Amino acid sequence: MIKKFEAALAGLLYTLRTQVNMAIHLGAAVAVFLLGYYFQLEGWEWGVLILTVTLVLAAETFNTALELAVNLSCPHYHPLAQKAKDVAAGAVLVTALGAVIAGILIFLPKFLRAF
Ligand SMILES: Nc1ncnc2c1ncn2[C@@H]1O[C@H](COP(=O)(O)OP(=O)(O)OP(=O)(O)O)[C@@H](O)[C@H]1O
């Protein structure tokens, strides 16, 4: 059980070390959480933010796994390999757009009231 947890952690650390996008997502998440602390968000607003951030990070991690699997099975150029990677990247984009929309819906009214 502990071995499986260590393997999962190693996979996560690999993603953090190798994927620039993961660092960008994490940076954005920290900024959003600090903003949430500043505006003293309500419980449900924290819930929405944490869910959307988790979705983006999980999607990026799946995307990394898929890239590795495609590189392993098809190290040369192939239109299907391209499609597979592009579709996985599209999934990350969908979650990131959802997170941006959720962030706007939560923070925009607070910004308008504050400034
Ligand atoms: N084997 C391949 N055959 C055809 N096109 C590929 C192949 N590998 C990658 N591509 C194309 O190049 C793009 C970038 O691929 P790459 O593997 O560098 O992904 P990436 O999202 O930039 O990942 P990383 O952040 O790890 O560099 C893919 O989205 C795909 O369109």
The ligand as a Gaussian input file, in Angstrom:
#p B3LYP/6-31G(d) Opt

LIG

0 1
 N        4.989000      11.297000     -32.356000
 C        4.379000      12.398000     -32.801000
 N        3.820000      12.402000     -34.028000
 C        3.188000      13.500000     -34.495000
 N        3.050000      14.660000     -33.817000
 C        3.551000      14.719000     -32.580000
 C        4.261000      13.601000     -32.014000
 N        4.661000      13.961000     -30.775000
 C        4.239000      15.213000     -30.583000
 N        3.574000      15.683000     -31.656000
 C        2.956000      17.014000     -31.801000
 O        3.750000      17.974000     -31.132000
 C        3.006000      18.575000     -30.068000
 C        3.898000      18.747000     -28.880000
 O        4.315000      17.479000     -28.466000
 P        5.112000      17.253000     -27.124000
 O        5.340000      15.803000     -26.935000
 O        6.284000      18.157000     -27.082000
 O        3.984000      17.726000     -26.131000
 P        3.986000      18.950000     -25.182000
 O        2.540000      19.207000     -24.879000
 O        4.779000      20.086000     -25.719000
 O        4.689000      18.261000     -23.947000
 P        5.956000      18.699000     -23.117000
 O        5.464000      19.823000     -22.271000
 O        6.301000      17.453000     -22.349000
 O        7.033000      19.090000     -24.118000
 C        1.819000      17.625000     -29.810000
 O        0.699000      18.320000     -29.279000
 C        1.561000      17.050000     -31.180000
 O        0.753000      17.954000     -31.936000

